[in-house]
């Protein structure tokens, strides 16, 4: 992919109870995100970033998603 593809931004809550395990299964969200990011990079996506949101748990982050879309001019 010559242009690096569309921007991708993952938001993860610092205190998300699923970061290490999801219903007792590993990997948790952080490991799943590592694998997804590696896969995207193998496919040529170069505009991938992740933000660990301080103090946040497993919650809706729609406001952050819409702010990212606005920042990228995608709304």
FIPAPA-762287 format. One record per residue: residue number from 1; x, y, z of N, C-alpha, C in turn. Coordinates in steps of 0.001 Angstrom, whole numbers. Layout:
N
+-----+---------+---------+---------+---------+---------+---------+---------+---------+---------+
!  nr !     nxx !     nyy !     nzz !    caxx !    cayy !    cazz !     cxx !     cyy !     czz !
+-----+---------+---------+---------+---------+---------+---------+---------+---------+---------+
! NUM !       X !       Y !       Z !       X !       Y !       Z !       X !       Y !       Z !
...
+-----+---------+---------+---------+---------+---------+---------+---------+---------+---------+
END
This chain:
75
+-----+---------+---------+---------+---------+---------+---------+---------+---------+---------+
!  nr !     nxx !     nyy !     nzz !    caxx !    cayy !    cazz !     cxx !     cyy !     czz !
+-----+---------+---------+---------+---------+---------+---------+---------+---------+---------+
!   1 !     860 !   -1158 !       0 !       0 !       0 !       0 !     913 !    1230 !       0 !
!   2 !     908 !    1945 !   -1080 !    1834 !    3060 !   -1258 !    1575 !    4235 !    -333 !
!   3 !     306 !    4511 !     -30 !     -10 !    5693 !     779 !    -142 !    5387 !    2271 !
!   4 !      56 !    4153 !    2664 !     -42 !    3791 !    4076 !   -1450 !    3519 !    4560 !
!   5 !   -2431 !    3621 !    3667 !   -3809 !    3324 !    4036 !   -4445 !    4384 !    4902 !
!   6 !   -5679 !    4133 !    5292 !   -6385 !    5101 !    6134 !   -5811 !    5103 !    7547 !
!   7 !   -5991 !    6204 !    8271 !   -5510 !    6248 !    9648 !   -6337 !    5332 !   10552 !
!   8 !   -5640 !    4684 !   11460 !   -6278 !    3808 !   12444 !   -5796 !    4249 !   13820 !
!   9 !   -6728 !    4464 !   14743 !   -6360 !    4872 !   16102 !   -7153 !    4022 !   17080 !
!  10 !   -6439 !    3248 !   17876 !   -7051 !    2375 !   18875 !   -6961 !    3062 !   20233 !
!  11 !   -8070 !    3081 !   20948 !   -8102 !    3633 !   22305 !   -8329 !    2482 !   23280 !
!  12 !   -7473 !    2390 !   24296 !   -7565 !    1330 !   25292 !   -7571 !    1975 !   26675 !
!  13 !   -8474 !    1537 !   27516 !   -8512 !    2053 !   28881 !   -7384 !    1483 !   29728 !
!  14 !   -6669 !    2347 !   30406 !   -5562 !    1925 !   31266 !   -6015 !     893 !   32298 !
!  15 !   -7221 !    1069 !   32824 !   -7715 !     196 !   33886 !   -8745 !    -815 !   33379 !
!  16 !   -8726 !   -1090 !   32087 !   -9653 !   -2069 !   31521 !   -9334 !   -3442 !   32101 !
!  17 !  -10309 !   -4068 !   32694 !  -10126 !   -5384 !   33296 !   -9822 !   -6482 !   32299 !
!  18 !   -9972 !   -6194 !   31014 !   -9698 !   -7188 !   29981 !   -8330 !   -6995 !   29317 !
!  19 !   -7508 !   -6089 !   29815 !   -6217 !   -5832 !   29169 !   -5319 !   -7065 !   29109 !
!  20 !   -5307 !   -7860 !   30172 !   -4422 !   -9026 !   30213 !   -5103 !  -10324 !   29802 !
!  21 !   -6379 !  -10457 !   30114 !   -7160 !  -11651 !   29775 !   -8581 !  -11234 !   29417 !
!  22 !   -9179 !  -11997 !   28525 !  -10594 !  -11793 !   28190 !  -11324 !  -13069 !   28577 !
!  23 !  -12136 !  -12985 !   29623 !  -12869 !  -14133 !   30164 !  -11935 !  -15311 !   30410 !
!  24 !  -10784 !  -15024 !   31032 !   -9828 !  -16053 !   31403 !   -8914 !  -16515 !   30288 !
!  25 !   -9067 !  -15957 !   29099 !   -8257 !  -16369 !   27946 !   -7215 !  -15305 !   27637 !
!  26 !   -6024 !  -15747 !   27307 !   -4966 !  -14841 !   26862 !   -4850 !  -14968 !   25356 !
!  27 !   -4461 !  -13989 !   24607 !   -4093 !  -12682 !   25120 !   -5323 !  -11837 !   25425 !
!  28 !   -5112 !  -10844 !   26234 !   -6159 !   -9874 !   26517 !   -6179 !   -8809 !   25435 !
!  29 !   -6856 !   -7727 !   25724 !   -7017 !   -6650 !   24737 !   -5673 !   -6093 !   24274 !
!  30 !   -4731 !   -5925 !   25206 !   -3434 !   -5370 !   24800 !   -2718 !   -6301 !   23828 !
!  31 !   -2703 !   -7587 !   24113 !   -2076 !   -8551 !   23212 !   -2808 !   -8649 !   21881 !
!  32 !   -4129 !   -8590 !   21913 !   -4913 !   -8608 !   20681 !   -4590 !   -7385 !   19831 !
!  33 !   -4442 !   -6246 !   20497 !   -4087 !   -5024 !   19770 !   -2684 !   -5106 !   19185 !
!  34 !   -1746 !   -5701 !   19917 !    -390 !   -5900 !   19383 !    -451 !   -6715 !   18093 !
!  35 !   -1223 !   -7819 !   18115 !   -1337 !   -8684 !   16941 !   -2017 !   -7956 !   15777 !
!  36 !   -3068 !   -7198 !   16079 !   -3773 !   -6455 !   15027 !   -2867 !   -5401 !   14401 !
!  37 !   -2115 !   -4687 !   15238 !   -1210 !   -3661 !   14723 !    -122 !   -4283 !   13848 !
!  38 !     426 !   -5409 !   14278 !    1448 !   -6093 !   13477 !     869 !   -6551 !   12139 !
!  39 !    -349 !   -7075 !   12170 !   -1001 !   -7503 !   10933 !   -1258 !   -6348 !    9986 !
!  40 !   -1725 !   -5236 !   10517 !   -1953 !   -4053 !    9688 !    -643 !   -3574 !    9058 !
!  41 !     427 !   -3566 !    9836 !    1723 !   -3120 !    9301 !    2211 !   -4064 !    8205 !
!  42 !    2004 !   -5374 !    8385 !    2377 !   -6330 !    7330 !    1609 !   -6058 !    6038 !
!  43 !     394 !   -5559 !    6174 !    -441 !   -5245 !    5006 !    -142 !   -3872 !    4416 !
!  44 !     774 !   -3136 !    5041 !    1162 !   -1843 !    4490 !     531 !    -636 !    5144 !
!  45 !    -243 !    -845 !    6204 !    -833 !     281 !    6926 !     256 !     918 !    7784 !
!  46 !     492 !    2192 !    7590 !    1557 !    2854 !    8351 !    1044 !    3982 !    9244 !
!  47 !    -242 !    4248 !    9189 !    -830 !    5325 !   10001 !   -1647 !    4720 !   11140 !
!  48 !    -986 !    3876 !   11937 !   -1650 !    3175 !   13034 !   -1062 !    3675 !   14346 !
!  49 !   -1946 !    4042 !   15265 !   -1469 !    4434 !   16586 !   -2437 !    3941 !   17650 !
!  50 !   -1906 !    3838 !   18853 !   -2704 !    3375 !   19983 !   -2515 !    4358 !   21130 !
!  51 !   -3597 !    4651 !   21802 !   -3544 !    5499 !   22989 !   -4122 !    4722 !   24161 !
!  52 !   -3340 !    4619 !   25226 !   -3845 !    4058 !   26470 !   -4383 !    5246 !   27266 !
!  53 !   -5684 !    5230 !   27504 !   -6357 !    6365 !   28144 !   -6222 !    6242 !   29664 !
!  54 !   -5495 !    7178 !   30287 !   -5274 !    7122 !   31732 !   -6587 !    7107 !   32512 !
!  55 !   -6669 !    6193 !   33472 !   -7818 !    6126 !   34365 !   -9063 !    5488 !   33781 !
!  56 !   -9094 !    5251 !   32469 !  -10283 !    4691 !   31828 !  -10328 !    3175 !   31981 !
!  57 !  -11525 !    2651 !   32022 !  -11734 !    1208 !   32072 !  -12232 !     713 !   30729 !
!  58 !  -13091 !    -305 !   30777 !  -13700 !    -857 !   29564 !  -14979 !     -66 !   29326 !
!  59 !  -14858 !     992 !   28550 !  -15975 !    1937 !   28423 !  -16056 !    2510 !   27020 !
!  60 !  -17154 !    3151 !   26765 !  -17390 !    3814 !   25490 !  -16442 !    5002 !   25334 !
!  61 !  -15760 !    5046 !   24216 !  -14845 !    6157 !   23945 !  -15234 !    6873 !   22651 !
!  62 !  -16541 !    6937 !   22412 !  -17050 !    7544 !   21175 !  -16555 !    8974 !   21000 !
!  63 !  -16502 !    9759 !   22061 !  -16050 !   11149 !   21935 !  -14619 !   11200 !   21423 !
!  64 !  -13764 !   10281 !   21880 !  -12380 !   10225 !   21401 !  -12329 !    9812 !   19930 !
!  65 !  -13179 !    8872 !   19560 !  -13221 !    8421 !   18161 !  -13648 !    9570 !   17256 !
!  66 !  -14690 !   10280 !   17629 !  -15153 !   11394 !   16792 !  -14127 !   12526 !   16750 !
!  67 !  -13412 !   12766 !   17842 !  -12345 !   13787 !   17840 !  -11238 !   13382 !   16872 !
!  68 !  -10895 !   12097 !   16841 !   -9880 !   11592 !   15912 !  -10356 !   11773 !   14466 !
!  69 !  -11607 !   11418 !   14201 !  -12145 !   11574 !   12851 !  -12143 !   13046 !   12426 !
!  70 !  -12522 !   13930 !   13348 !  -12487 !   15375 !   13054 !  -11068 !   15829 !   12761 !
!  71 !  -10118 !   15372 !   13580 !   -8706 !   15745 !   13404 !   -8195 !   15344 !   12021 !
!  72 !   -8653 !   14197 !   11543 !   -8214 !   13692 !   10237 !   -9087 !   14188 !    9077 !
!  73 !  -10101 !   14993 !    9385 !  -10991 !   15505 !    8346 !  -11872 !   14423 !    7746 !
!  74 !  -12251 !   13446 !    8578 !  -13022 !   12303 !    8086 !  -14490 !   12358 !    8474 !
!  75 !  -14937 !   13497 !    8994 !  -16362 !   13586 !    9368 !  -17102 !   14451 !    8382 !
+-----+---------+---------+---------+---------+---------+---------+---------+---------+---------+
END
